[in-house]
């Protein structure tokens, strides 16, 4: 992803709502391992709850299917994040 910025990784869904994917944000924030970044996401979810926001409004669980070598298929966990979720993570 190189030197991508927060705005570079923004996506817009079919309803015109902007969101960010956690695995993209992980790279922008320079985390090397998903497992470490997931710990940060869990802390951000706790902060979200403490601020009386609904986690599901800001952290939507999504999965990605990727093809690996020799025809293997892997499912990766990811999150569709609101701007507020990104703020809590950062």
Residue pairs with C-beta under 8 A, 6 or more apart in sequence:
1 9
1 24
1 27
1 28
4 24
4 27
4 28
5 28
6 20
6 25
6 28
6 86
8 28
9 20
9 21
9 24
9 25
9 28
10 18
10 19
10 20
11 18
11 19
11 20
11 21
12 18
12 19
13 19
18 83
19 60
19 80
19 81
19 82
20 80
20 81
20 83
20 85
20 86
21 62
21 78
21 79
21 80
21 81
22 37
22 41
22 78
22 79
22 80
22 81
22 89
23 34
23 64
23 76
23 78
25 81
25 86
25 89
26 34
26 37
29 37
29 89
29 90
31 37
31 40
34 76
34 77
38 77
40 89
41 59
41 79
41 89
44 59
44 85
44 88
44 89
45 55
45 59
47 88
48 54
48 55
48 58
48 59
48 84
48 85
48 88
49 55
53 84
57 82
58 81
58 82
58 84
58 85
58 88
59 79
59 80
59 81
59 82
59 85
60 79
60 80
60 81
61 77
61 78
61 79
62 78
62 79
62 80
63 75
63 76
63 77
63 78
64 75
64 76
64 78
65 73
65 74
65 75
65 76
66 73
66 74
66 75
66 76
67 73
68 74
79 85
81 89
